[in-house]
Amino acid sequence: MPFLTLPGLGHLPALMLRYETWGDPQNGRTLVLVHELGGSVESFRDFVRHLSQDYFVIAYDQRCAGLSEEPVSSFSLDDLADDMVRLADALDLPEFDLMGLAMGAVVALHFARSHPDRVRRLVLCDGTAAIDSNSSRYVLERASKIRQEGMRNVALASLQNSFRGLLDSEPPAYYLRYRDQFIASSPQGYVMHSEALAAMDLKDEDFARVTCPTLVATGRNDFIWPPEVGQALANRLPNAVFEVVENAAHFPPLQQGELFSRRMLQFLKAP
């Protein structure tokens, strides 16, 4: 469970992030994973076992999430992308493959927009190209409720949306673990990430800068950003393909880890 203190960058002060690695760093392939809103490295704990035979895998807790430092100042999606720049520099990663999940896909998109030379191939899983006014209002209203009442009182509704169609019978063990981790996450960190997400505002020229081969994938049952949202994201990128992940909702790496990892590795290994 290593920690890195990243040096300041521009207006961003020094920051300590927790990260973990799997696989052989000498195998020539590096994959960085970026977790979702309310998530952490733990979101990928089972998923990485499908990847680490082929890749040196790095996952990290974003600021105000998991075990990473929790600054009190507000931040933007670009700040989160700059945190990744600092982490990649500290780990001596000039170029790598990148996968982001849900809000992590939005952060990965911002990184690829600002640093297209550093991303070899990009996987955006259950992401979006835009936050409309209704979505922004919902995200901010939920954040306000969390600020007042904590995580537990929003957990059931949020997770029912994220696991739509997958909880009709006895909840699987992975869901129960995720639920407990979600409830135990920092309310203030969740609020601050929500505020950053609600302010998302990318233009056509931003998408045009993401020139690397990109796989956009969305769970068939995703209620939050359904397949048509994923298709719209792929349509705005110059070198993207879109696919639906069957029997998954908002978190395919968690809900269909083996299936999704096979497709993801097939894409990442393409010439």
C-alpha positions in Angstrom: 0.0 0.0 0.0 2.5 2.6 -1.1 2.0 6.4 -0.8 3.6 9.1 -2.9 3.9 12.8 -2.0 3.6 14.6 -5.3 5.3 18.0 -5.7 3.3 21.1 -6.3 2.3 21.9 -9.9 1.1 25.4 -10.8 -1.6 26.4 -8.4 -1.8 22.9 -7.0 0.1 22.3 -3.7 1.9 19.1 -2.8 -0.4 16.1 -2.5 -0.1 12.6 -1.0 -1.8 9.8 -3.0 -2.1 6.1 -2.2 -1.5 3.7 -5.1 -1.1 0.0 -5.7 0.6 -2.0 -8.4 0.2 -5.5 -9.8 2.2 -7.5 -12.4 5.7 -7.2 -13.7 7.0 -3.6 -14.3 9.5 -5.0 -16.8 6.9 -6.5 -19.2 6.8 -3.3 -21.3 3.1 -2.7 -20.9 1.7 -0.3 -18.3 -2.0 0.3 -17.6 -3.3 3.0 -15.2 -6.8 2.6 -13.8 -8.9 5.6 -12.5 -11.8 4.8 -10.2 -15.4 6.1 -10.0 -17.1 8.7 -7.8 -17.3 7.1 -4.4 -14.8 4.5 -5.3 -11.1 3.8 -4.6 -8.4 1.3 -5.5 -10.7 -1.3 -3.9 -13.1 -1.0 -6.9 -10.5 -2.7 -9.0 -9.2 -5.3 -6.5 -10.8 -8.3 -8.3 -10.6 -6.9 -11.8 -6.8 -6.5 -11.9 -6.3 -10.3 -11.5 -7.6 -10.6 -15.1 -5.1 -8.0 -16.3 -1.9 -8.4 -14.3 -0.6 -11.4 -16.4 -0.4 -9.1 -19.4 0.2 -5.7 -17.9 1.9 -3.8 -15.1 -1.2 -2.3 -13.6 -1.4 0.8 -11.4 -4.5 2.0 -9.6 -4.6 4.9 -7.3 -7.0 6.7 -4.9 -7.8 10.1 -6.3 -7.5 13.1 -3.9 -10.3 13.1 -1.3 -11.0 9.4 -1.9 -9.9 6.1 -0.3 -6.7 6.6 1.6 -5.3 9.6 -0.3 -4.9 13.0 1.2 -8.1 15.1 1.6 -7.3 18.7 0.9 -10.0 21.2 2.0 -9.9 23.4 -1.1 -12.3 22.8 -4.0 -10.9 21.4 -7.2 -11.8 20.8 -10.9 -11.7 17.9 -13.3 -8.5 19.4 -14.8 -7.0 19.4 -11.3 -7.8 15.7 -11.0 -6.1 15.2 -14.4 -3.1 17.1 -13.3 -2.9 14.9 -10.2 -2.5 12.0 -12.7 0.2 13.9 -14.5 2.1 14.3 -11.2 1.7 10.6 -10.3 2.8 9.5 -13.8 5.9 11.7 -13.6 6.7 10.4 -10.1 6.5 6.8 -11.3 8.4 7.6 -14.5 5.6 6.8 -16.9 6.1 8.8 -20.1 3.4 6.8 -22.0 0.8 4.3 -20.9 -2.6 2.8 -21.5 -5.4 4.4 -19.5 -8.8 3.2 -18.4 -11.3 5.3 -16.4 -14.5 4.0 -14.9 -17.6 6.3 -14.7 -16.4 9.6 -13.3 -12.9 8.1 -13.6 -13.6 8.0 -17.4 -14.3 11.7 -17.3 -11.0 12.3 -15.5 -9.2 10.1 -18.0 -10.8 12.0 -20.9 -9.5 15.3 -19.4 -6.1 13.8 -19.1 -6.1 12.5 -22.7 -7.3 15.9 -23.9 -4.4 17.7 -22.1 -1.7 15.1 -22.7 -2.5 13.2 -25.9 1.2 12.3 -26.3 1.2 10.3 -23.0 -1.8 8.0 -23.7 -1.2 5.0 -26.0 -4.7 3.6 -25.9 -7.7 4.8 -23.9 -10.7 2.9 -22.4 -13.6 5.0 -21.3 -16.0 2.7 -19.3 -19.5 4.1 -18.6 -18.5 7.7 -19.1 -20.1 10.7 -20.7 -19.3 13.6 -23.0 -21.3 16.2 -21.1 -23.3 16.9 -17.9 -26.5 18.6 -18.9 -28.4 20.9 -16.5 -30.7 18.1 -15.2 -27.7 15.9 -14.4 -25.8 18.7 -12.8 -28.8 19.6 -10.6 -29.2 16.0 -9.6 -25.5 15.6 -8.7 -25.4 18.8 -6.7 -28.7 18.0 -4.9 -27.3 14.6 -3.9 -24.1 16.2 -2.8 -26.1 18.6 -0.6 -27.9 15.7 1.0 -24.7 13.9 1.7 -23.2 17.1 3.2 -26.1 17.2 5.6 -26.8 13.5 6.3 -23.7 11.5 5.4 -23.2 8.6 3.0 -25.5 6.0 4.4 -28.7 7.8 3.6 -28.0 8.0 -0.1 -26.2 4.7 -0.5 -29.3 2.5 -1.3 -30.7 4.8 -4.0 -27.3 5.4 -5.5 -26.3 1.8 -5.6 -29.6 0.7 -6.9 -29.0 2.9 -9.9 -25.4 1.7 -10.3 -26.3 -2.0 -10.1 -29.6 -1.7 -12.0 -31.0 -5.1 -13.0 -28.4 -7.0 -11.1 -29.9 -7.2 -7.6 -33.2 -8.9 -8.3 -32.2 -12.0 -6.2 -29.8 -12.4 -3.3 -27.2 -9.6 -3.6 -23.8 -11.0 -4.7 -20.8 -10.8 -2.4 -19.0 -8.2 -4.5 -22.0 -5.9 -4.1 -22.1 -6.2 -0.4 -18.3 -5.4 -0.2 -18.8 -2.4 -2.5 -21.8 -1.2 -0.5 -19.8 -1.2 2.7 -16.9 0.6 1.1 -19.2 3.2 -0.4 -20.9 3.9 3.0 -17.5 4.2 4.7 -16.1 6.7 2.1 -15.5 10.3 3.0 -18.7 12.4 2.7 -16.8 15.6 2.1 -14.6 13.9 -0.5 -17.7 12.7 -2.3 -19.2 16.1 -2.2 -16.1 17.8 -3.6 -15.8 15.2 -6.5 -19.5 15.7 -7.2 -19.0 19.5 -7.5 -16.1 19.0 -9.9 -18.2 16.6 -12.0 -21.2 18.9 -12.1 -19.0 21.6 -13.7 -17.8 19.5 -16.6 -17.6 21.5 -19.8 -15.7 20.1 -22.7 -15.9 21.6 -26.2 -15.5 20.1 -29.7 -11.9 21.1 -29.8 -11.2 19.2 -26.6 -12.6 16.0 -28.0 -10.6 16.5 -31.2 -7.4 16.4 -29.2 -8.0 12.9 -28.0 -6.5 11.2 -31.1 -5.4 7.9 -29.6 -7.4 4.7 -30.3 -10.3 4.7 -27.8 -12.7 2.0 -26.6 -15.9 3.4 -25.2 -17.9 0.7 -23.3 -21.2 1.0 -21.4 -23.1 -1.6 -19.4 -26.3 -2.6 -21.0 -28.3 -1.8 -17.8 -26.5 1.5 -17.0 -29.2 3.8 -15.7 -27.0 6.7 -14.9 -25.2 7.1 -18.3 -27.0 4.5 -20.5 -25.6 3.1 -23.8 -26.9 6.0 -25.9 -24.7 8.3 -23.7 -21.7 6.1 -24.4 -22.4 6.1 -28.1 -22.7 9.9 -28.1 -19.3 10.1 -26.4 -17.7 7.8 -28.9 -19.2 9.8 -31.7 -17.4 12.9 -30.5 -14.0 11.3 -30.5 -12.0 11.0 -33.7 -10.7 7.5 -33.2 -13.2 5.7 -31.0 -15.3 2.5 -31.1 -18.3 1.9 -29.0 -19.5 -1.4 -27.4 -22.1 -2.5 -24.9 -21.2 -4.8 -22.0 -24.0 -7.3 -21.5 -25.3 -8.1 -18.0 -23.6 -5.1 -16.5 -24.7 -1.7 -15.3 -22.6 1.3 -14.3 -19.5 -0.7 -13.2 -18.6 -3.4 -15.7 -15.2 -4.1 -14.2 -16.9 -5.0 -11.0 -20.1 -6.6 -12.4 -18.6 -8.5 -15.4 -14.9 -8.4 -14.7 -13.8 -11.5 -16.6 -15.9 -10.7 -19.7 -14.9 -7.0 -19.8 -11.3 -7.7 -19.2 -11.1 -10.0 -22.2 -12.5 -7.4 -24.5 -10.4 -4.7 -23.0 -7.2 -6.7 -23.4 -8.1 -7.5 -27.0 -8.4 -3.8 -27.6 -5.3 -2.8 -25.8 -3.1 -5.4 -27.5 -4.3 -4.5 -31.0 -1.4 -3.3 -33.3 
